[in-house]
């Protein structure tokens, strides 16, 4: 089980900050920004952003971390704990699941489908928590510009991210850097199921987070 520990995240030169405001492009959820404070509170803080976007009462990142069962003082949160947090503490409820771009098929196509689900959820007004940098850090993509390709898939041109690291609101990624960074995402199946009519293609081998979670063996699986 990979543990999300934001102190391990290496931000590198993948993005630059525009300092908030300005023109986002054709998509903007206006997810409120909160800094994580403690080094290992990135997961609960992203759930806090999602919760506040849904108009629910504020909770501290620490209280969310405790409620999610995270050992945030020592190791951080797992993907499953963040998914559970989205289910319990946001309006998405048990529609939230852990999504990745594994499966059977052309890896480039699977990757395009993965990000099309991400954009579709945001376009439908439902946040996504992206797990980046080898699942060591959690952020919330909330704005950007996308294009609908000839195959019907929505694809990023660029994206703005609410990164709970202090001072990291409105970080900007070009599409290539963003797609190289994201490993998995916590997403709403209902908000993303119009992403190109292919959501159910892989069945339970691709859509995880219900009775079959956690999967057997090592996680994440090797495809």
N, C-alpha and C positions, 0 to 999 in steps of 0.2 A: 504494500500500500504506500503510495507516494504521499508524503506529508507536505502540505503547503506551509512553507516557512518564508515569509517575505524577506527576511533578513538575508536570504541566500540569493535573492533575485539580482541579476546583473543587468542593469538597464542599458548599458553600452551606448552606442550611437544610433539606436534604431529610431528614435523619435526626438522631436523638439517641442518645446512648449510655446504656445502663443499667448499665454497669460490670461486666458478666458475671453469670452465675448467674441465679437467679429462674426464673419460669415462662415457657417458650418458646412454649407452645401444643401443637399435636398433631404437631409434627415437630421432631426434634433429632438431627442426625448427630454432634454433639460433635467437630467438626473442630478439631484443635489449632491454636492461634494462634501465628504468628511475625510479628514486625515485619520490614519489608523492609530497614531500614538505609539503603543507598544510595538516592538519589532515584528511580533508574530500574530498580529491581529488583522492581517489583510482580509482573510476570509469573512469574519464577522462584520468587518467594516463595509465590505461590498454588499452583504445582506442588508446592512443598515441603510445604505444608499437606496437599494431597491425598495425597502420598506417605506422609506420616507417619500420616494417617488409615488408609491401607491396611496399616499395620503394618510398613512397610519401613524400612530403616536411614536415619538422618538424613543429609542432605547440606546444606551451606551454600547459601544463595541464590546466592552468587557462583559456586560450582562448578556449580550447576545452570544458571545463566545462561551460563557458558562452554560447557557441554555442549550446551545448546540452540542455540548459535550466536548468542546475543544480543550486540549491542554495548552492553551495559548501562552502560558507563562514559560513553557519549555520547548514544545515541538510544533505548535501551530495547529492547523485543522486539516483534515483529510477532505478529499472530494466529496465523499459520502456525507460528511458532517455539513459541508457547505450546501449541498443539495437539500439535506434535511432542513437546514436553516431557511432556505428559500421556500420550502413547503410550509413550514410552521409559521414563519414571521412575515411573509408577504401575502398579497392577495392571490398569488398564483396557486397556492395550495399544492395538492398532490399531483398536479400537472407538470411539476418540475422534474427534470431528469438530467443525468450526466450524458452528454453527447460527445462523440469523437468522430474522426473521419476514417476509422478502420472499416473493414468489410471486404467483400469480394468485388473486384472490378478494377478499372483503371484508377490508379492513385490520384491522378490529376483531376479526374471527374469526381471522385469521392471528396477531394478537397474543395472543389468548386461547390458541390452540393452542401457540404458542411457550412461554408460561409454564406451560401444562399439562405440556409435556415437561420443563421445569425441575423442577417439583414432583414429577413422577413419578419422575425419576431420583433425587432426594433421598429420596423415600418408599421407593425400592428400595435405599437404602443406598449410593448412588454419588454422590460430590460433583460439583459443577458449578463451573466458573470463569466468572464473568460479566464481560463487558467493558462498562464503563460510561463515562458522560460523553464520548460521541463516540469511544469506543474508545481513550481516553487512559489508562485505569486498569483494573486487574484486581482482582477481589475474589472471595470464596468465600461464597455464601449457604449457611447450614448449619442454620437452624432457623426456626420461625415457625408460623403457623396458616393452614390452607387450608380451603376449602369445595368440595365437589363440586356443580357446578351441574346444572340439569335436562338440559343437553345432554351431560353426562358429563365435561365438562372440569373439571379441578381448578384453582381460582383462589385466588391469595393473598389473605388478609386483612391480614397483615403478615409481615415477614421480618426475621431477624437475619443479619448479614453479618460475616464475618471479613475486615476490611479491613487489608491489610498496612502501611498508614501507621501510624507509631508511636502506640501508645495507642488504636488503633481496633478493638479486639476487641468483638464483640457490638454492632455498630451496628444500630440499629433503623430500618426504613423502614415507613411505611404503604404499602399496596399501590399506590396511585396514584403516589406519588413513586418507588417502586422501578421500576414499569413505564415511567416516563418516563426513567429513568436508564440502563437496560440496552439496549445496542445489539446485541450478539451474545453467544454463550456457547460455551464448550468443553464438550461434553457427550458422554455415552456413548450410542450408538445402541441398544445392547442393554438398558440400564437404563431408557431412556425410551420404548421402542417399545410399551408398553402404555398410552400416555397417552390414548387414546380410540379406538383402532382406526384412526386416520387417519395414522399415521406415514409410510406409503409413498405417500401421495396425490400428492406432487409429484415423486417420483423424484429423479433426479440434479439437477433444477433447484433443489431445496431442500436436499437432504442433501449436504453437501460434505465434502471431507477425505480422499478416497481417491485413485484414479488421476487424477481430474479436477482435482486441486488443484495449483497455484493456477488459478483460472479465467482465461480470456483477458480482456484489456481492463482497465479501471480496477476497483479494489476499495476499498470495497464497491460492488456494482453498483447502478445506479439502477433502481428498480421503478416 
